[in-house]
Amino acid sequence: MKRRKGLRSPVHLWVLSALLTTMVLVACVSRPPTIGVTASGDPTTGIEGTVTARGGGGVAGTYVYAYRSARGGLRGPADFEAPVAEDGRYFLDLAEGNYFLVARKRQGGGDAGPPRPGDAWALFPGNPVTVRSGRSSRADFLLQGVTQPMLMREGSLSRGETGFTGRVIDDQGRPVPGAFALAYGDSDFRRMPDYTSPAVGEDGVFLLYLPRPGTWCLAVRTRTRGQPVAGELYGTLGPGEDGCRRIEAGEIVDLGDIRVLPYRR
């Protein structure tokens, strides 16, 4: 019996069907994973992470802010922001570039100005964070409470390779959270400092980055501007030139414990 040209036998059709099914399965298995997309339809590019509070407190009302530059001390309105979810997670949808990050939880609302008593905040220690196209960088934060009015001077550094570290303690040997380490280019402690560390956390440890090696004079206090007031916790490494230390490029000098006492005129 002759078959018409172009027709296939049932056996041939079964073999063709099986072959097509195999090809589809192989294509599905070998397909690369799907890249996440933002609301704009672009590949996910930005920064993600978690925010936790020291002592296990809630993070509702916290925002993570991204600045293109640290020249303003990370104080004014940010270039970008993202709310933190109740589970502590956040995502900043950003373009490629470098960003300086800070997390803030403000008791009184608002999105600008330095942290105030009752607020909580955290400066990301790995600033600046680099964002690349189609990738999500990681930045996690641990919020610390603010017990004193706080100011990061314009020009203060959030990272570096040269500076001082130490621990601020009171006359009982207890850490003093909320204190600041101040650096002066000379031994005139009556003027505004040249550089200021972020407020220390509950462990009393500070890290003060400086832009260059040389001799720096250091003070520690619970405020950053104006003359010390009576009763304010205040301390130096010594009177006059004895309160100064020299550092070399790429060196972080550990000053150990620095004791602060109520200031007396």
N, C-alpha and C positions, 0 to 999 in steps of 0.2 A: 504494500500500500504506500503510495507516495504522500509525503507531507508537503503542505503549502509553504512556500518560502517565507521566512520571517517568523514562523511559529516555533515554540519550544515545547518539548515534552514535559510532563509533570515532574520528572526527575531533574531536568535542567532548571525548572522554575524553583524547585526546593533548594537546590544548590545555590542559585543566585540569591535567594532570600536569606539563606544562612550567612552568605558572604557579606551582604549588606548590613545585616544585624551585627556581625562581628566588627565591621568597620566603624559603625556608630558607637559601639561600646568602647573601642580603643580610643576614639576621638574624645569621648567624655572623660575617660580616665586620665588621658594625657593633657587635658586642657589646663592651662595655668590658673592659679587661684585668682578670684576676682579682686581687683583693687577697690577699696572703699571709696565712695564719692561723697562730696559735700552737697549741700542744697543747690549749689550752682552747677553741679554736674561735673566739676573738675575732680581729678584724682585727689584723695585726701592728702593735704599738705598742711602741717601745723605742729602744734605741741600738745601733748596729752600727759596726764598724770593723776596723782591723788593728793589730796590735802587732808592732813590729820591734825588734831589739836593735842597739845601736850596735856597729859592727864586724862585723855579720852573724852574731852568735851565735844559738843556738837560743832559742825562747820556750816550750818545753814546760814545764809546771808553772806558767805565769803565769796570774793571775786579774785580771779587771777588776772593781773594786768601785765601787758607787754609794752615796752618802750623801745623805740628804735635807737635811742641814745640815753646814756646815763648822766649826761652833762647837767640835767636839772635835778640830780639827786633822787630821781624816781619819786618826785613829790607831786607834780601837777597832774592834770588829766592825762590818762594813758592814751597811746595810739590805738590799742586794742584791749578788749577785756572779754572775760568769759565767766559766767556764774558757775559755782561749784554745786553739784548735785548733793542730795542728802547722804548718798553713800560715799561722798568725798571725791568723786571723779569729775574731771573737767576736760574740755577740748577747746583749744584756741585755733580757729581757722585762719591761717596766715599764708602770706606769699613767701617766696624764698628770701632769706636774709638772716641777719643776726638780731637777736632781741634780748633785752634785759627784763627779767621777770621778778615780780613781787606779788605775794598773796596778802590780801587784807580783809579783815572782818571788822566793820565799823559799827559801833554801838549806836552812833547818832546818824547813820546814813551818810550820803554824800560820797563822792568818788575822787576827791582831791585833798591835798594837804598832808602833812605828816601824821603818823599814827598818834593817837592821844590816849591818856589813861582810860582803861576799860576796853580799848580796842585789842585786836590780836593781829599779828602780822608775821611774815616770814620772807626774807630775801633769799632767792635761789643762789646757793653758793657756787654754782657752775656757770654764772652769767659771764658773757652772753651766750645764749643758746642758738646754735645754727640750725636753720630750717632749710631742707632741700626739697625740690619738687617731687611730689608723689610719695613723700615719706613723712612719717610722724615721729618727731623727737620726743624725748621723755624728760619730765621735770616734776619731781615730787617735793612737797612742802610739809614742814612741821611748824604749825602756828605757835607763837609764844605771846604771852600777854604783855601789854605795855603798862608799866606802873608809873612812868614819869613822862612828861611832855618830851617828844622826840623830834630831832631834826637831823637830816643828812645834808650837810653843807654841799653846795654846788662844787664839784671838783673832788669830793670824797670818792674813794674807789671801792667798788664792790668785788673786785678780784685783783690778783696780781701775784708776783713772785718775791716781792720785797716788802718787809714790814715787821711788825711786832705782834706777839701774842702774850697772853698772861691771864691771871684770874683776879677778879676784884672781890675782896673780902672786907667785912667790917671788923670791929675790935673784938668780936667774939669768934672770929674765924669763919663766919658764915658768908656764902656768896651774896652778892648784891645785884639782883636782877634789875635791869633798866638803867644801869650805869653806862657811861661812855668813856672810851679812851681817846685822848686828844693829843695831837702832834703839833709842835711849834718848831719853826726853823731857827729859833733862838730861845733864850731863857726868859723872855718877857711873857709870863703867864697871864698878864693883865689884859691882853688883847684877845681878839677872836682867834681861835686855832686855825691852822692851815689845813688840817685834815682831821676828820672825826670818824670813829668807827660806828657801825650800827650798834644799837643798844644791846647789851649782853643779855643772854637768856638766864634761865633759872640756875644754871651751873656757874654763872659768874664769869665765864670765859669770854674774852674778846679777841678779835682778829682785826688788826689795823693795817691796811695796805698803804704803802707809800710809793710815789712815782719814781723815786730815785734813791740811790745810796747816799750816805752822808751822816752827819750828826743831827739827831732830832731830840728835842726836849719834850717830855711826856707828862701829862697829868691825867687823872681819872676823877670824874665827878658825876653827879646825877642830873646835871643840866649841861647844855652846850653853848649857851650864850650869856653875856653879861658877867659882871663880877660875881664871884661866889658870895652867897648870902649866909648869914649866921645860921648855923645848924645844918647846912647842906653837907652831905657826905662828900669829902674831897681828899685827894692824896696825890703825892708826886713821888718820884724816885729819890728825891733829895732836894735841898735848897739850891737855887741858882744853877750853876753849871753841873752840879752833882746830879741834877735831875735829867741829864741828857745822856744819850747812848748813841754809839755809831753802828751803822749797819752797812754791809756790802751788798752789791747787786745780787739778786737771786737768793737772799738770805732772809729767813723768818726767825727772828730772835725771840726766844722764850724768856720773858722777864720774871716768870714765877708769880708768886702772890704779891699783889699790891694792896696794902691796907688803906682804907678810907675812914676818916674820922669826922665828926661834926666840925664844920669850919668855924674858926674864931678869928675875928678881926684883930 
